[in-house]
Amino acid sequence: RRQRQMCIRDRCGAISKKHLEAFFSNREKIELSAVCDIVRNNAETVVKEYINKNYSGTSRFKPAIYTDYIQMLNEQKPDVVAIATSSSSHYPITMAAFESNAHVIVEKPMALSTKEAEEIINKAQRKNIKIAVCYIYRFLPHIQKLYHAIQAGKLGMILHGSILVHWNRNNEYYQKAPWRGTWDKDGGVLMNQCIHGIDLLQWLMGSEVKKIYGVTRRFLRPIEAEDFGTAILEFKNGAVGTIVGTVNVYPENHDATLSIFGDTGTVVIGGNHIDTVKTWQIEGELDPHHKENNKLQEKNVVRQGHSALYNDFIDAIINNREPLINGEEGKKSVDIVLGIYQSAKTCKPVTFPVNFGLTQMKHFFDK
């Protein structure tokens, strides 16, 4: 049965448009029934300037407009809800969607505490509902190629890996959306900007995290949370991971680099959005990568990932299987970030599993 789907966003902007593009790339399988924004003009604008402009001839994409997501859920009774709101609202909207028996696609992070993430997972299981978390980089072709190479043992024993995010988010970025960088609603660079890379690192290392030691700083930005964070991760299989994230790079984004080191292979993927294969050296492979194709168009990275995630999610519903990035998978990177925060707060290593939430970091940098 064709799935009825809608996009929820408190400010219909760049990310909501990526979700709309994902709708349209899978338009033979889904129907857009409604959009919601707490400011009605935002929703009207995105419908007028994006949907009508690009898909005016598509009768199945003439959504109703709401400012209250509860009203929308009650009246539309959708099969699927896509949540692209500010981070702290992911949990309550997800739970409300579950109450209306809707499957959910939710932007990262799925929740801001281990308790909330566990409640989402448990409720989805009790109600036999699907959830997918938007860690879209897992779907990119070069990341998929690396994952399957690791799974096939081509890199041998995975020894260590790293994710380095050297970006710039200036003061204006935080002033535009006051929830950004707050402990109640967002977290800092680790929870917001670095979490995609952290998800990739833990997924590719092939083992659960055992222990974390983290350090955070608020160097420059006018926010409550950290603008710099770093951590060492010990995995249960003995491998070691490192994380560095900052939004203080002058004068603009530098790179985001993922590196995986095995005893028979080294792969480094960099670029502004982990979009460029820098090194692909695997024992026995004569042609490590096609140089003419190793650079993705940056503007297409997010679009490709969201479209692939939607395709996977729709297939999971139709065939009654788990999506690639279900609740359990989505929780792993949240746990890592929360573990770093807890370690930074206590000045001690944190052993998994963690039990922590962002609100426990209130006033951390005030002392």
C-alpha positions as CSV (number, residue, x, y, z in Angstrom):
1,R,0.0,0.0,0.0
2,R,1.3,3.4,-0.8
3,Q,2.6,5.1,2.3
4,R,1.2,8.5,3.4
5,Q,3.9,10.6,4.7
6,M,4.5,14.1,6.1
7,C,7.3,16.4,7.1
8,I,7.3,18.1,10.5
9,R,9.6,21.0,11.2
10,D,9.6,23.9,13.6
11,R,11.3,26.0,10.9
12,C,10.9,24.6,7.4
13,G,14.4,25.2,6.2
14,A,17.4,23.4,4.6
15,I,17.0,20.0,6.3
16,S,13.2,19.9,5.7
17,K,13.9,20.5,2.0
18,K,16.3,17.5,2.0
19,H,13.5,15.4,3.4
20,L,11.1,16.7,0.7
21,E,13.7,15.8,-2.0
22,A,13.8,12.3,-0.5
23,F,10.0,12.2,-0.7
24,F,10.1,13.1,-4.3
25,S,12.9,10.7,-5.2
26,N,10.7,7.9,-3.9
27,R,7.5,9.4,-5.1
28,E,6.2,6.2,-6.7
29,K,5.9,4.7,-3.2
30,I,4.8,7.6,-1.0
31,E,2.4,10.4,-0.8
32,L,3.0,13.7,1.1
33,S,-0.2,14.5,3.1
34,A,0.9,17.4,5.3
35,V,3.6,19.7,6.6
36,C,3.8,21.3,10.0
37,D,5.6,24.3,11.4
38,I,4.9,26.3,14.5
39,V,5.1,29.4,12.3
40,R,2.5,28.9,9.6
41,N,4.2,31.2,7.2
42,N,7.3,29.0,7.2
43,A,5.2,26.0,6.1
44,E,3.3,28.0,3.6
45,T,6.6,29.3,2.1
46,V,8.2,25.9,1.8
47,V,5.0,24.6,0.0
48,K,4.8,27.6,-2.3
49,E,8.5,28.1,-3.1
50,Y,9.6,24.5,-3.1
51,I,6.8,22.0,-3.5
52,N,4.6,24.0,-5.9
53,K,7.6,25.4,-7.8
54,N,9.3,22.0,-8.4
55,Y,6.4,19.6,-8.3
56,S,3.3,21.6,-9.4
57,G,2.2,18.8,-11.7
58,T,2.3,16.1,-9.1
59,S,-1.2,15.8,-7.6
60,R,0.0,13.5,-4.8
61,F,2.2,16.3,-3.4
62,K,-0.4,19.0,-2.3
63,P,0.0,18.8,1.4
64,A,-2.2,20.3,4.1
65,I,-0.5,22.8,6.4
66,Y,-0.6,22.7,10.2
67,T,1.0,24.5,13.1
68,D,0.1,21.9,15.7
69,Y,1.6,18.4,15.2
70,I,-0.9,16.8,17.5
71,Q,-3.8,18.1,15.5
72,M,-2.0,16.9,12.3
73,L,-1.6,13.5,13.7
74,N,-5.2,13.2,14.8
75,E,-6.6,14.5,11.5
76,Q,-4.3,13.0,9.0
77,K,-3.5,9.7,10.7
78,P,-0.4,9.2,8.6
79,D,1.5,5.9,8.0
80,V,4.8,7.7,8.4
81,V,6.0,10.8,10.1
82,A,9.3,12.6,9.3
83,I,10.7,14.7,12.1
84,A,13.2,17.5,11.2
85,T,12.8,19.7,14.2
86,S,15.2,21.1,16.9
87,S,16.9,18.3,18.8
88,S,15.0,18.4,22.1
89,S,11.7,18.0,20.3
90,H,12.6,14.7,18.6
91,Y,11.6,12.6,21.7
92,P,8.2,14.1,22.4
93,I,7.1,14.2,18.7
94,T,8.4,10.6,18.1
95,M,6.4,9.4,21.1
96,A,3.3,11.2,20.0
97,A,3.7,9.7,16.5
98,F,4.0,6.3,18.0
99,E,0.7,6.9,19.9
100,S,-1.0,7.5,16.6
101,N,0.6,4.2,15.2
102,A,2.8,6.0,12.7
103,H,6.2,4.8,11.7
104,V,8.9,7.5,12.2
105,I,11.9,8.9,10.4
106,V,13.7,11.2,12.9
107,E,16.7,13.5,12.4
108,K,19.8,13.0,14.5
109,P,20.1,12.8,17.5
110,M,17.0,10.7,18.3
111,A,17.1,11.9,21.9
112,L,19.2,13.8,24.4
113,S,19.4,11.3,27.1
114,T,19.9,7.5,27.4
115,K,16.5,7.3,29.2
116,E,14.6,8.9,26.3
117,A,16.4,6.9,23.7
118,E,15.5,3.7,25.5
119,E,11.9,4.7,25.9
120,I,11.7,5.3,22.1
121,I,13.2,1.9,21.4
122,N,11.0,0.1,23.8
123,K,7.8,1.8,22.6
124,A,8.6,1.0,19.0
125,Q,9.1,-2.6,19.9
126,R,5.9,-2.9,21.9
127,K,3.8,-1.3,19.2
128,N,5.6,-3.1,16.3
129,I,6.5,0.3,14.7
130,K,9.5,1.1,12.6
131,I,11.9,3.9,13.3
132,A,14.8,5.2,11.3
133,V,17.4,7.7,12.5
134,C,18.9,10.0,9.9
135,Y,22.6,9.0,9.9
136,I,22.6,9.4,6.2
137,Y,26.3,9.1,5.6
138,R,26.1,5.4,6.1
139,F,24.3,5.2,2.7
140,L,26.9,7.0,0.7
141,P,28.6,4.8,-1.9
142,H,32.2,5.1,-0.7
143,I,31.1,4.5,2.9
144,Q,29.1,1.4,1.9
145,K,32.2,0.2,-0.1
146,L,34.4,0.6,3.0
147,Y,31.8,-1.1,5.3
148,H,31.6,-4.2,3.0
149,A,35.4,-4.3,2.7
150,I,35.7,-4.4,6.5
151,Q,33.0,-7.0,6.8
152,A,34.8,-9.1,4.2
153,G,38.0,-8.9,6.2
154,K,39.9,-7.0,3.6
155,L,41.4,-4.6,6.1
156,G,42.3,-7.5,8.4
157,M,42.2,-6.8,12.2
158,I,40.9,-3.3,12.8
159,L,43.4,-1.6,15.1
160,H,42.3,2.0,15.4
161,G,40.1,4.6,13.8
162,S,39.4,8.3,14.0
163,I,36.9,11.0,13.1
164,L,38.1,14.6,12.9
165,V,35.6,17.4,12.3
166,H,37.3,20.8,11.8
167,W,34.5,23.1,11.0
168,N,33.4,26.7,11.6
169,R,30.1,27.8,13.1
170,N,30.3,31.6,13.8
171,N,28.4,33.5,16.4
172,E,25.7,34.4,13.9
173,Y,24.9,30.7,13.4
174,Y,24.0,30.4,17.0
175,Q,22.1,33.7,17.2
176,K,19.8,32.7,14.3
177,A,18.5,29.8,16.4
178,P,18.7,30.3,20.1
179,W,18.2,26.6,20.9
180,R,21.6,25.8,19.3
181,G,24.4,25.1,21.7
182,T,22.1,24.9,24.8
183,W,22.2,22.0,27.2
184,D,18.4,21.8,27.3
185,K,17.8,21.6,23.6
186,D,20.9,20.8,21.7
187,G,24.3,20.1,23.2
188,G,27.5,21.3,21.6
189,V,29.7,20.4,18.6
190,L,29.8,16.7,19.6
191,M,26.1,16.2,19.7
192,N,25.3,18.5,16.8
193,Q,28.1,18.6,14.2
194,C,30.2,15.5,15.0
195,I,27.5,12.9,15.6
196,H,27.4,11.8,11.9
197,G,31.1,11.1,12.0
198,I,30.9,9.4,15.4
199,D,28.1,7.2,14.1
200,L,30.3,6.1,11.2
201,L,33.3,5.5,13.4
202,Q,31.5,3.2,15.8
203,W,29.7,1.4,12.9
204,L,32.8,0.7,11.0
205,M,35.0,-0.4,13.9
206,G,32.8,-3.5,14.3
207,S,32.7,-3.6,18.0
208,E,30.8,-2.1,20.9
209,V,32.4,0.7,23.0
210,K,33.8,-0.5,26.3
211,K,35.2,2.8,27.8
212,I,35.5,6.5,27.0
213,Y,37.7,9.3,28.2
214,G,36.6,12.7,27.1
215,V,37.6,16.4,27.3
216,T,35.5,19.3,26.3
217,R,36.1,23.1,26.1
218,R,34.1,26.2,25.4
219,F,36.7,28.3,23.8
220,L,35.0,31.0,21.7
221,R,31.3,30.6,20.9
222,P,28.6,32.3,22.9
223,I,26.8,29.1,23.9
224,E,26.3,27.0,27.0
225,A,27.8,23.8,25.6
226,E,31.2,22.9,24.2
227,D,32.6,24.3,20.9
228,F,35.5,21.8,21.1
229,G,35.5,18.2,22.2
230,T,37.9,15.2,22.0
231,A,37.8,11.6,23.3
232,I,39.6,8.3,23.3
233,L,37.4,5.2,22.9
234,E,38.3,1.7,23.9
235,F,36.3,-1.0,22.0
236,K,35.5,-4.4,23.4
237,N,37.6,-6.0,20.6
238,G,40.7,-4.1,21.8
239,A,40.6,-1.5,19.0
240,V,41.0,2.2,19.9
241,G,39.1,5.2,18.4
242,T,39.8,8.9,18.6
243,I,37.4,11.8,18.2
244,V,38.1,15.5,17.7
245,G,35.4,18.0,16.9
246,T,35.5,21.8,16.8
247,V,33.5,24.7,15.4
248,N,36.3,27.2,16.0
249,V,38.3,26.7,12.8
250,Y,39.4,30.0,11.2
251,P,38.0,31.3,8.9
252,E,35.7,28.6,7.6
253,N,35.1,24.8,7.4
254,H,38.3,22.9,6.9
255,D,37.5,19.2,6.7
256,A,35.8,16.2,8.2
257,T,38.0,13.2,8.0
258,L,37.3,9.5,8.8
259,S,40.2,7.1,9.0
260,I,40.2,3.4,9.6
261,F,43.4,1.4,10.1
262,G,43.7,-2.4,9.9
263,D,46.7,-4.6,9.7
264,T,46.1,-5.2,6.0
265,G,44.4,-1.9,5.0
266,T,44.2,1.8,5.5
267,V,41.3,4.0,4.3
268,V,41.1,7.7,4.8
269,I,38.0,9.7,3.6
270,G,38.0,13.4,4.0
271,G,36.7,16.6,2.4
272,N,34.2,19.0,3.9
273,H,31.6,16.3,4.2
274,I,33.5,13.1,4.3
275,D,33.1,13.1,0.6
276,T,36.6,12.5,-0.8
277,V,38.6,9.3,-0.7
278,K,42.0,10.4,0.2
279,T,43.6,7.0,0.8
280,W,42.4,3.5,-0.2
281,Q,45.3,1.0,0.4
282,I,44.2,-2.5,0.9
283,E,46.4,-5.5,0.5
284,G,45.8,-7.3,-2.8
285,E,43.9,-4.4,-4.4
286,L,45.7,-3.1,-7.4
287,D,43.3,-0.3,-8.2
288,P,42.5,1.3,-4.8
289,H,39.8,3.7,-6.1
290,H,38.8,5.5,-9.3
291,K,40.4,8.9,-9.0
292,E,37.9,10.5,-11.4
293,N,35.0,9.5,-9.1
294,N,36.5,9.8,-5.7
295,K,35.1,13.3,-5.1
296,L,31.4,13.6,-4.6
297,Q,29.6,16.9,-5.3
298,E,29.2,18.3,-1.8
299,K,25.7,19.6,-2.5
300,N,24.6,16.1,-3.3
301,V,25.9,14.4,-0.2
302,V,23.0,15.1,2.1
303,R,20.5,14.6,-0.8
304,Q,21.9,11.2,-1.7
305,G,21.9,10.1,1.9
306,H,18.3,11.1,2.7
307,S,17.0,9.6,-0.5
308,A,18.7,6.3,0.2
309,L,17.5,6.3,3.8
310,Y,13.9,6.8,2.7
311,N,14.2,4.1,0.2
312,D,15.5,1.7,2.8
313,F,12.8,2.7,5.3
314,I,10.0,2.2,2.8
315,D,11.3,-1.2,1.9
316,A,11.6,-2.1,5.6
317,I,7.9,-1.3,6.1
318,I,6.8,-3.1,3.0
319,N,8.9,-6.2,3.8
320,N,8.5,-6.0,7.6
321,R,12.2,-5.9,8.4
322,E,14.3,-3.5,10.5
323,P,15.7,-0.4,8.8
324,L,19.4,-0.2,8.4
325,I,19.6,2.5,11.1
326,N,16.8,1.6,13.6
327,G,16.4,2.8,17.2
328,E,19.1,0.5,18.6
329,E,21.6,1.7,15.9
330,G,20.6,5.3,16.4
331,K,21.2,5.2,20.1
332,K,24.8,4.1,19.9
333,S,26.2,7.4,18.8
334,V,24.1,9.3,21.3
335,D,25.5,7.0,24.1
336,I,29.0,7.8,22.9
337,V,28.5,11.6,23.0
338,L,26.8,11.3,26.4
339,G,29.7,9.2,27.6
340,I,32.1,11.9,26.6
341,Y,30.1,14.5,28.4
342,Q,29.9,12.4,31.6
343,S,33.6,11.8,31.4
344,A,34.3,15.5,30.9
345,K,32.1,16.3,33.9
346,T,33.6,13.8,36.3
347,C,37.2,13.9,34.9
348,K,37.2,10.1,34.8
349,P,36.9,7.4,32.2
350,V,33.3,6.2,31.7
351,T,32.6,2.5,31.3
352,F,29.6,1.5,29.2
353,P,26.7,1.2,29.3
354,V,26.1,4.9,30.2
355,N,23.1,6.4,31.9
356,F,23.3,10.2,31.3
357,G,21.5,13.2,29.8
358,L,22.3,16.6,28.5
359,T,20.5,18.4,31.4
360,Q,23.1,17.0,33.8
361,M,25.6,19.2,32.1
362,K,23.8,22.4,33.0
363,H,26.2,25.1,34.3
364,F,29.3,22.9,33.5
365,F,31.3,25.8,32.0
366,D,30.0,28.3,34.5
367,K,32.4,27.3,37.2
